[in-house]
Amino acid sequence: MKYVKSGLSLILAVLLMFGTLGVISYAADGETDEVPISSEVTVKLVNGEKEVTVGYKEAKSFEFKAENLPDGAEVHVFLNGEDLRADTYLSVPDPTENYTVQAKVIDKDGKVIASSDLIKVTVKNGILDQIMDFFSSGFGTIGDAIADIFGAIFMRIWIFVHDIIPE
């Protein structure tokens, strides 16, 4: 029996060393209790990329997912570095300037224990984008048509000017 216990101890030690044993089982009364060895807290963007481009005043939504949250910890969403609230969802309705979005896991003591990647959002806010938004939002369907016409005219002028001016 002595060799069986030593052999089992050796096998468990080898499995632990190579990281293949996910839990330690121990019980004095013969029953097994599972205790996690390591549970890294993470928070990630559900869908999307680290760098995004949106139109002028184009709404954009972000959803985050956290894993292995300890008791009392919360996910907070940040816009341009400012903690907005405890939530996993953030919507930016009418952006006119570039902005950043991030989620952080904050424990019950107020300490940040995990952060998502910083998402950089570029807002197309050139003069043409603003003119098209003005006509689109101000005049409904007719405004959309006017914005499309102005967009096509400005695009043709742009192409014409770049074709006649040598680089």
C-alpha positions as CSV (number, residue, x, y, z in Angstrom):
1,M,0.0,0.0,0.0
2,K,2.9,2.3,0.7
3,Y,4.1,2.1,-3.0
4,V,0.5,2.8,-4.3
5,K,0.3,6.1,-2.2
6,S,3.8,7.1,-3.4
7,G,2.9,6.4,-7.0
8,L,-0.3,8.3,-6.8
9,S,1.5,11.3,-5.2
10,L,4.1,11.2,-7.9
11,I,1.5,11.2,-10.7
12,L,-0.4,14.1,-9.0
13,A,2.8,16.0,-8.7
14,V,3.7,15.5,-12.4
15,L,0.2,16.5,-13.5
16,L,0.3,19.6,-11.4
17,M,3.7,20.5,-12.7
18,F,2.5,20.4,-16.3
19,G,-0.7,22.3,-15.6
20,T,-3.1,19.6,-16.7
21,L,-4.8,19.2,-13.3
22,G,-7.4,21.9,-13.0
23,V,-8.6,21.3,-9.5
24,I,-7.2,19.9,-6.3
25,S,-9.4,17.3,-4.6
26,Y,-9.2,16.9,-0.9
27,A,-11.5,15.7,1.8
28,A,-10.8,14.3,5.3
29,D,-14.1,12.5,5.4
30,G,-13.7,10.7,2.1
31,E,-15.8,13.0,0.0
32,T,-14.2,15.2,-2.7
33,D,-14.4,19.0,-2.8
34,E,-13.1,20.8,-5.9
35,V,-11.1,23.9,-5.4
36,P,-9.9,25.9,-8.4
37,I,-6.1,26.3,-8.6
38,S,-6.1,29.5,-10.7
39,S,-8.9,31.6,-12.0
40,E,-7.7,34.6,-13.9
41,V,-10.2,37.5,-14.0
42,T,-10.7,38.7,-17.6
43,V,-12.9,41.3,-19.4
44,K,-13.1,41.4,-23.2
45,L,-15.1,43.0,-25.9
46,V,-17.7,40.6,-27.2
47,N,-17.7,41.7,-30.9
48,G,-15.6,44.2,-32.5
49,E,-12.1,45.4,-33.1
50,K,-9.5,47.5,-31.2
51,E,-9.8,50.3,-33.8
52,V,-13.1,51.4,-35.4
53,T,-14.2,54.2,-37.7
54,V,-17.8,55.5,-37.6
55,G,-19.6,58.3,-39.4
56,Y,-20.4,61.7,-38.0
57,K,-23.0,61.3,-35.3
58,E,-23.2,57.5,-36.0
59,A,-24.3,55.6,-32.9
60,K,-22.0,52.7,-31.8
61,S,-22.6,50.1,-29.1
62,F,-20.1,48.0,-27.2
63,E,-20.7,44.9,-25.1
64,F,-18.1,43.4,-22.8
65,K,-17.9,40.0,-21.1
66,A,-16.1,39.3,-17.9
67,E,-15.0,35.9,-16.6
68,N,-14.1,34.6,-13.2
69,L,-15.4,37.6,-11.3
70,P,-14.7,37.4,-7.6
71,D,-17.5,38.1,-5.1
72,G,-18.2,41.8,-4.9
73,A,-16.4,42.7,-8.1
74,E,-18.2,44.7,-10.9
75,V,-17.5,45.5,-14.5
76,H,-17.4,49.3,-15.2
77,V,-17.5,50.9,-18.6
78,F,-15.2,53.9,-19.4
79,L,-15.6,56.6,-22.1
80,N,-12.4,58.6,-22.7
81,G,-11.0,57.4,-19.5
82,E,-14.0,58.4,-17.4
83,D,-15.8,55.8,-15.3
84,L,-19.4,56.0,-16.4
85,R,-21.1,53.2,-14.5
86,A,-21.1,49.6,-13.5
87,D,-22.3,47.8,-16.6
88,T,-21.2,45.5,-19.4
89,Y,-22.9,47.5,-22.2
90,L,-22.1,51.0,-23.5
91,S,-23.8,53.0,-26.3
92,V,-22.4,56.2,-27.7
93,P,-25.3,57.9,-29.5
94,D,-24.1,61.0,-31.4
95,P,-20.3,61.2,-31.5
96,T,-18.8,64.2,-33.2
97,E,-15.2,63.7,-32.0
98,N,-12.9,60.6,-31.7
99,Y,-13.2,58.7,-28.5
100,T,-12.0,55.7,-26.6
101,V,-13.9,52.9,-24.8
102,Q,-12.7,50.4,-22.2
103,A,-14.1,48.1,-19.5
104,K,-12.5,47.4,-16.2
105,V,-13.2,44.9,-13.4
106,I,-13.2,46.7,-10.1
107,D,-13.1,44.7,-6.9
108,K,-15.1,45.4,-3.7
109,D,-12.2,47.6,-2.4
110,G,-12.2,49.8,-5.5
111,K,-9.1,48.3,-7.0
112,V,-8.9,47.6,-10.8
113,I,-8.1,43.9,-11.1
114,A,-8.6,43.5,-14.9
115,S,-8.9,45.7,-18.0
116,S,-10.1,45.1,-21.5
117,D,-8.1,46.4,-24.5
118,L,-8.5,50.1,-25.2
119,I,-10.9,50.6,-28.2
120,K,-10.1,53.6,-30.3
121,V,-13.0,55.0,-32.3
122,T,-12.3,57.4,-35.1
123,V,-15.3,59.6,-36.1
124,K,-15.4,60.9,-39.6
125,N,-16.0,64.6,-38.9
126,G,-14.7,66.4,-41.9
127,I,-16.7,69.3,-43.4
128,L,-18.3,67.1,-46.0
129,D,-19.4,64.6,-43.3
130,Q,-21.0,67.5,-41.3
131,I,-22.8,68.9,-44.3
132,M,-24.2,65.5,-45.2
133,D,-25.3,65.0,-41.7
134,F,-27.0,68.4,-41.6
135,F,-29.0,67.7,-44.7
136,S,-29.8,64.1,-43.7
137,S,-31.0,65.0,-40.2
138,G,-32.7,68.3,-41.1
139,F,-34.8,67.3,-44.0
140,G,-35.6,63.6,-43.6
141,T,-35.8,61.6,-46.9
142,I,-35.5,64.7,-49.0
143,G,-32.4,65.6,-46.9
144,D,-30.9,62.2,-47.6
145,A,-31.3,62.8,-51.4
146,I,-29.8,66.3,-51.1
147,A,-26.9,64.9,-49.1
148,D,-26.3,62.2,-51.7
149,I,-26.3,64.8,-54.5
150,F,-23.9,67.0,-52.6
151,G,-21.7,64.0,-51.8
152,A,-21.6,63.0,-55.5
153,I,-20.8,66.5,-56.6
154,F,-18.0,67.0,-54.1
155,M,-16.6,63.6,-54.9
156,R,-16.5,64.4,-58.7
157,I,-14.8,67.8,-57.9
158,W,-12.3,66.0,-55.7
159,I,-11.5,63.4,-58.4
160,F,-11.3,66.1,-61.1
161,V,-8.9,68.3,-59.1
162,H,-6.7,65.4,-58.2
163,D,-6.6,64.2,-61.8
164,I,-5.4,67.6,-63.2
165,I,-2.9,68.4,-60.5
166,P,0.3,66.4,-60.9
167,E,1.7,64.8,-57.7
